[in-house]
Amino acid sequence: MTELSESWLASRRGVDPLQIEGLRRAGELIAVRPANGSEWRYPSWQFASGGETKPGVARFLAAARDAGFRGPELARLLDRRVGLVDSTTVLDLLRSGREDAAVASVRALG
């Protein structure tokens, strides 16, 4: 999975890196910090070509926040299987552009 640095993303959006950090802290962007790293990394699947958050991802993150999923709980939610038969995860839905199904799955849990 391709991950973007905070500085690259801020440059792409034409904003200060502190704004990107603020979006992460507010739960409006998904970021991971590698165990041996000091900088947050932002998975590229959540962004459109101009660096803006995809509308469906923004809706999913809002639904997750409303249901109380933050930080480690959000990571577990992304890894959660959505069906009993196959191994499709919430993250798979988001990556494939099926944001409505991802939003429905988080609302079903909340």
C-alpha positions as CSV (number, residue, x, y, z in Angstrom):
1,M,0.0,0.0,0.0
2,T,1.3,3.4,-1.0
3,E,1.5,5.9,1.9
4,L,2.1,9.6,1.6
5,S,4.1,11.8,4.0
6,E,2.4,14.7,5.8
7,S,4.8,17.1,4.1
8,W,4.0,15.8,0.6
9,L,0.3,15.8,1.2
10,A,0.4,19.4,2.6
11,S,2.4,20.5,-0.5
12,R,-0.1,18.8,-2.9
13,R,-3.0,20.4,-1.1
14,G,-1.2,23.8,-0.9
15,V,-1.7,24.0,2.9
16,D,0.5,24.1,6.0
17,P,1.5,20.6,7.4
18,L,-0.2,21.6,10.6
19,Q,-3.5,21.6,8.8
20,I,-3.0,18.0,7.7
21,E,-2.1,17.1,11.3
22,G,-5.3,18.8,12.5
23,L,-7.4,16.8,10.0
24,R,-5.7,13.6,11.3
25,R,-6.3,14.5,14.9
26,A,-10.0,15.4,14.2
27,G,-10.4,11.9,12.6
28,E,-10.9,13.3,9.1
29,L,-7.9,11.5,7.7
30,I,-6.5,8.1,8.2
31,A,-2.9,7.9,9.2
32,V,-0.5,5.3,10.5
33,R,2.8,5.7,12.2
34,P,5.3,2.9,11.5
35,A,6.8,1.3,14.6
36,N,10.3,2.6,13.8
37,G,9.2,6.0,12.3
38,S,8.4,9.4,13.7
39,E,6.3,10.8,10.9
40,W,2.6,9.9,10.3
41,R,2.0,8.3,6.9
42,Y,-1.3,8.7,5.0
43,P,-2.6,5.7,2.9
44,S,-3.0,7.0,-0.7
45,W,-6.3,5.1,-1.3
46,Q,-8.2,7.8,0.7
47,F,-7.2,10.6,-1.7
48,A,-8.2,11.8,-5.2
49,S,-5.6,12.8,-7.7
50,G,-5.4,16.4,-6.4
51,G,-4.8,15.3,-2.8
52,E,-8.3,16.0,-1.5
53,T,-10.0,13.3,0.5
54,K,-12.4,11.3,-1.6
55,P,-16.0,12.2,-0.7
56,G,-17.0,8.6,0.1
57,V,-14.0,8.3,2.4
58,A,-15.0,11.5,4.2
59,R,-18.5,10.1,4.7
60,F,-17.1,6.9,6.0
61,L,-14.8,8.7,8.5
62,A,-17.7,10.9,9.7
63,A,-19.8,7.8,10.2
64,A,-17.0,6.1,12.1
65,R,-16.5,9.2,14.3
66,D,-20.2,9.3,15.0
67,A,-20.1,5.6,16.1
68,G,-17.1,6.3,18.4
69,F,-14.4,4.6,16.3
70,R,-11.1,6.5,16.7
71,G,-7.4,5.5,16.6
72,P,-6.9,1.8,17.3
73,E,-10.6,1.1,17.1
74,L,-10.7,2.7,13.6
75,A,-7.8,0.5,12.5
76,R,-9.7,-2.6,13.8
77,L,-12.8,-1.5,12.0
78,L,-10.9,-1.2,8.7
79,D,-9.7,-4.8,9.1
80,R,-13.1,-6.1,10.0
81,R,-14.7,-8.6,7.6
82,V,-18.0,-7.5,6.2
83,G,-19.4,-10.9,5.3
84,L,-19.6,-14.3,6.7
85,V,-18.5,-16.2,3.6
86,D,-15.7,-14.2,1.9
87,S,-12.8,-12.3,3.4
88,T,-13.7,-8.8,2.1
89,T,-12.9,-6.1,4.7
90,V,-14.2,-2.6,5.3
91,L,-10.8,-1.4,3.9
92,D,-11.4,-3.5,0.8
93,L,-14.7,-1.8,0.2
94,L,-13.1,1.7,0.6
95,R,-10.2,0.8,-1.8
96,S,-12.6,-0.5,-4.4
97,G,-14.8,2.6,-4.3
98,R,-17.7,0.9,-2.5
99,E,-17.9,3.6,0.1
100,D,-21.7,3.3,0.5
101,A,-21.2,-0.3,1.7
102,A,-18.4,0.7,4.0
103,V,-20.6,3.5,5.5
104,A,-23.5,1.0,5.9
105,S,-21.2,-1.5,7.7
106,V,-20.0,1.1,10.2
107,R,-23.6,2.3,10.9
108,A,-24.7,-1.3,11.5
109,L,-22.1,-1.5,14.3
110,G,-22.9,1.9,15.8
